């Protein structure tokens, strides 16, 4: 099984699962074949995503952005102060999260115990 994200203006609007027989040529998975299958069945623009984060850094989710320059799916930015880690394409707080159960307080730019 393979997963494909539909994009509208670079934003993920849905993710579908496609059978192996619809994504492969001679038994070898090919993202272009799967994207074409999705387009032919449902219309729109499709990009393969990986449930195991094997490609494009992160599994695509609703309202994620597909960044073509990074070839990555990026989650919506959770807080204004957070920055994108270029190595993982994940948002990180300006202060490392302590061990345990903590929530981010944007007003104080700090972690607070839950």
Backbone as CSV, one residue per row, in Angstrom:
resi,resn,N_x,N_y,N_z,CA_x,CA_y,CA_z,C_x,C_y,C_z
1,UNK,0.835,-1.174,0.000,0.000,0.000,0.000,0.884,1.243,0.000
2,UNK,0.419,2.250,-0.695,1.130,3.524,-0.754,0.131,4.637,-0.424
3,UNK,0.650,5.741,0.050,-0.182,6.872,0.434,0.149,8.065,-0.459
4,UNK,-0.906,8.781,-0.855,-0.736,9.943,-1.725,-1.539,11.109,-1.172
5,UNK,-0.923,12.285,-1.206,-1.550,13.511,-0.715,-2.005,14.350,-1.898
6,UNK,-3.250,14.815,-1.825,-3.743,15.739,-2.838,-3.397,17.152,-2.399
7,UNK,-2.893,17.928,-3.359,-2.478,19.306,-3.079,-3.344,20.291,-3.837
8,UNK,-3.681,21.369,-3.159,-4.268,22.533,-3.814,-3.417,23.717,-3.385
9,UNK,-2.755,24.336,-4.356,-1.836,25.447,-4.082,-0.791,25.075,-3.028
10,UNK,-0.295,23.842,-3.095,0.765,23.396,-2.201,0.300,22.970,-0.818
11,UNK,-1.001,22.972,-0.569,-1.545,22.598,0.732,-2.247,21.249,0.612
12,UNK,-2.000,20.358,1.570,-2.620,19.036,1.568,-4.095,19.155,1.946
13,UNK,-4.951,18.625,1.079,-6.392,18.654,1.344,-6.949,17.272,1.674
14,UNK,-6.215,16.211,1.303,-6.594,14.864,1.712,-5.460,13.913,1.388
15,UNK,-5.489,12.755,2.065,-4.510,11.697,1.833,-5.291,10.414,1.592
16,UNK,-4.892,9.672,0.555,-5.560,8.413,0.226,-4.543,7.273,0.197
17,UNK,-5.064,6.064,0.347,-4.252,4.854,0.257,-4.528,4.214,-1.095
18,UNK,-3.452,3.795,-1.754,-3.556,3.199,-3.080,-2.907,1.814,-3.041
19,UNK,-3.552,0.850,-3.653,-3.031,-0.511,-3.683,-1.730,-0.626,-4.456
20,UNK,-0.954,-1.622,-4.086,0.355,-1.830,-4.723,0.249,-2.017,-6.225
21,UNK,-0.782,-2.688,-6.688,-0.905,-2.944,-8.129,-1.131,-1.662,-8.924
22,UNK,-1.568,-0.589,-8.249,-1.822,0.684,-8.930,-0.672,1.677,-8.778
23,UNK,0.419,1.223,-8.171,1.555,2.121,-7.956,2.868,1.542,-8.465
24,UNK,2.803,0.413,-9.142,4.040,-0.276,-9.498,4.127,-0.598,-10.981
25,UNK,5.367,-0.732,-11.417,5.670,-1.200,-12.769,6.631,-2.372,-12.614
26,UNK,6.236,-3.524,-13.117,7.051,-4.744,-12.987,7.411,-5.034,-11.531
27,UNK,6.450,-4.784,-10.627,6.651,-5.074,-9.209,7.453,-4.050,-8.439
28,UNK,7.866,-2.961,-9.078,8.652,-1.922,-8.415,7.767,-0.691,-8.224
29,UNK,7.622,-0.276,-6.969,6.788,0.895,-6.683,7.375,2.140,-7.345
30,UNK,6.483,2.936,-7.919,6.882,4.166,-8.596,5.873,5.249,-8.227
31,UNK,6.325,6.265,-7.507,5.447,7.337,-7.053,4.731,8.049,-8.184
32,UNK,5.384,8.171,-9.330,4.755,8.841,-10.477,3.563,8.041,-10.993
33,UNK,3.680,6.725,-10.969,2.562,5.879,-11.408,1.387,6.028,-10.448
34,UNK,1.677,6.005,-9.161,0.621,6.168,-8.159,-0.032,7.534,-8.238
35,UNK,0.765,8.584,-8.435,0.217,9.939,-8.543,-0.669,10.053,-9.783
36,UNK,-0.242,9.437,-10.878,-1.053,9.452,-12.102,-2.352,8.681,-11.890
37,UNK,-2.288,7.547,-11.188,-3.492,6.775,-10.878,-4.484,7.639,-10.087
38,UNK,-3.992,8.337,-9.058,-4.858,9.211,-8.251,-5.459,10.319,-9.116
39,UNK,-4.638,10.913,-9.950,-5.118,11.991,-10.822,-6.201,11.480,-11.776
40,UNK,-5.985,10.322,-12.346,-6.956,9.766,-13.291,-8.274,9.408,-12.605
41,UNK,-8.200,8.957,-11.363,-9.407,8.551,-10.629,-10.135,9.733,-9.985
42,UNK,-9.339,10.694,-9.462,-9.917,11.740,-8.622,-9.646,13.163,-9.095
43,UNK,-8.801,13.306,-10.118,-8.406,14.638,-10.558,-7.393,15.224,-9.589
44,UNK,-6.948,16.432,-9.855,-6.062,17.133,-8.930,-4.598,16.769,-9.056
45,UNK,-3.823,17.349,-8.174,-2.371,17.135,-8.104,-2.074,16.244,-6.909
46,UNK,-1.257,15.210,-7.116,-0.973,14.218,-6.079,0.528,14.019,-5.917
47,UNK,0.958,13.846,-4.657,2.362,13.580,-4.337,2.387,12.446,-3.319
48,UNK,3.293,11.514,-3.524,3.381,10.380,-2.592,3.920,10.834,-1.244
49,UNK,3.383,10.250,-0.190,3.855,10.488,1.165,4.118,9.136,1.805
50,UNK,4.865,9.110,2.878,5.236,7.852,3.514,4.771,7.824,4.957
51,UNK,3.960,6.815,5.279,3.474,6.624,6.639,4.638,6.448,7.615
52,UNK,5.751,5.899,7.128,6.943,5.676,7.953,7.975,6.796,7.816
53,UNK,7.595,7.895,7.159,8.495,9.040,6.943,9.740,8.659,6.145
54,UNK,9.614,7.676,5.252,10.753,7.248,4.440,11.069,8.218,3.316
55,UNK,10.071,8.998,2.906,10.290,10.000,1.864,9.629,11.294,2.297
56,UNK,10.141,12.398,1.834,9.563,13.724,2.050,9.444,14.093,3.528
57,UNK,10.349,13.565,4.340,10.543,13.922,5.746,9.393,13.548,6.675
58,UNK,8.164,13.935,6.346,7.035,13.748,7.243,5.847,13.187,6.477
59,UNK,5.030,12.410,7.183,3.789,11.920,6.592,2.859,13.116,6.416
60,UNK,2.277,13.242,5.248,1.406,14.382,4.959,0.139,14.306,5.805
61,UNK,-0.287,15.447,6.284,-1.534,15.552,7.018,-2.345,16.719,6.482
62,UNK,-3.596,16.767,6.860,-4.477,17.846,6.438,-3.856,19.194,6.792
63,UNK,-3.823,20.091,5.818,-3.280,21.449,5.941,-1.757,21.518,6.035
64,UNK,-1.083,20.397,5.840,0.378,20.455,5.728,0.702,21.163,4.420
65,UNK,1.904,21.713,4.350,2.403,22.330,3.129,3.370,21.362,2.462
66,UNK,3.285,21.274,1.143,4.302,20.535,0.411,5.283,21.556,-0.129
67,UNK,6.506,21.519,0.376,7.563,22.440,-0.028,8.369,21.773,-1.134
68,UNK,8.206,22.255,-2.352,8.877,21.628,-3.490,10.392,21.794,-3.427
69,UNK,10.869,22.914,-2.919,12.320,23.137,-2.839,12.975,22.140,-1.885
70,UNK,12.311,21.834,-0.787,12.839,20.883,0.195,12.385,19.454,-0.098
71,UNK,11.409,19.317,-1.009,10.780,18.022,-1.275,10.295,17.417,0.041
72,UNK,9.524,18.231,0.779,9.114,17.845,2.124,7.689,18.283,2.416
73,UNK,7.012,17.463,3.226,5.733,17.871,3.801,6.035,18.508,5.151
74,UNK,5.442,19.675,5.393,5.711,20.418,6.623,4.388,20.730,7.301
75,UNK,4.313,20.385,8.575,3.103,20.636,9.365,2.853,22.135,9.490
76,UNK,1.611,22.526,9.766,1.354,23.944,10.036,2.193,24.399,11.237
77,UNK,2.671,25.612,11.181,3.503,26.147,12.261,2.654,26.266,13.527
78,UNK,3.082,25.611,14.639,2.231,25.595,15.834,2.235,26.904,16.620
79,UNK,3.344,27.618,16.610,3.474,28.874,17.359,4.385,29.820,16.580
80,UNK,4.155,31.098,16.721,4.934,32.103,15.988,6.432,32.027,16.303
81,UNK,6.778,31.657,17.526,8.186,31.659,17.942,8.962,30.431,17.471
82,UNK,8.287,29.405,17.033,8.968,28.179,16.644,9.623,28.343,15.272
83,UNK,10.721,27.607,15.075,11.463,27.687,13.815,11.546,26.302,13.179
84,UNK,11.727,26.291,11.883,11.808,25.038,11.148,13.218,24.473,11.228
85,UNK,13.324,23.233,11.671,14.604,22.522,11.671,14.816,22.006,10.250
86,UNK,15.788,22.541,9.560,16.025,22.190,8.160,16.403,20.717,7.986
87,UNK,17.009,20.120,9.003,17.437,18.727,8.893,16.265,17.750,8.971
88,UNK,15.189,18.135,9.670,14.050,17.237,9.859,12.753,17.764,9.245
89,UNK,12.738,19.039,8.893,11.520,19.712,8.409,10.397,19.632,9.436
90,UNK,10.770,19.713,10.710,9.815,19.770,11.818,10.011,21.094,12.551
91,UNK,8.939,21.591,13.158,9.002,22.830,13.930,9.576,22.536,15.306
92,UNK,10.454,23.429,15.784,11.050,23.266,17.108,10.887,24.551,17.906
93,UNK,10.710,24.368,19.190,10.562,25.500,20.107,11.908,26.192,20.292
94,UNK,11.883,27.470,20.661,13.145,28.174,20.891,13.867,27.703,22.152
95,UNK,13.166,26.933,22.984,13.732,26.381,24.218,13.488,24.873,24.182
96,UNK,14.524,24.058,24.416,14.307,22.605,24.371,13.255,22.154,25.388
97,UNK,12.475,21.161,24.988,11.428,20.642,25.863,12.041,19.764,26.950
98,UNK,11.669,19.985,28.218,12.170,19.127,29.301,11.509,17.737,29.240
99,UNK,12.068,16.803,29.979,11.482,15.469,30.091,10.148,15.560,30.809
100,UNK,9.216,14.716,30.421,7.931,14.663,31.093,6.831,15.328,30.303
101,UNK,5.746,15.666,30.994,4.559,16.236,30.369,4.593,17.760,30.474
102,UNK,4.784,18.395,29.327,4.888,19.850,29.272,4.072,20.381,28.110
103,UNK,3.589,21.588,28.248,2.916,22.280,27.170,3.614,23.605,26.917
104,UNK,3.541,24.083,25.699,4.215,25.324,25.333,3.349,26.528,25.676
105,UNK,3.964,27.542,26.313,3.289,28.807,26.618,3.928,29.879,25.746
106,UNK,3.224,30.269,24.700,3.766,31.239,23.752,3.958,32.607,24.391
107,UNK,3.124,32.973,25.353,3.213,34.291,25.988,4.527,34.470,26.751
108,UNK,5.011,33.378,27.375,6.256,33.469,28.145,7.432,32.808,27.441
109,UNK,7.142,32.228,26.268,8.166,31.497,25.500,8.850,30.451,26.373
110,UNK,8.011,29.673,27.064,8.557,28.655,27.965,7.620,27.457,28.032
111,UNK,8.153,26.353,28.528,7.364,25.147,28.750,6.744,25.216,30.134
112,UNK,5.506,24.778,30.254,4.812,24.749,31.548,4.366,23.316,31.815
113,UNK,4.463,22.922,33.068,4.062,21.574,33.462,2.578,21.389,33.255
114,UNK,2.199,20.206,32.795,0.776,19.890,32.596,0.217,19.143,33.783
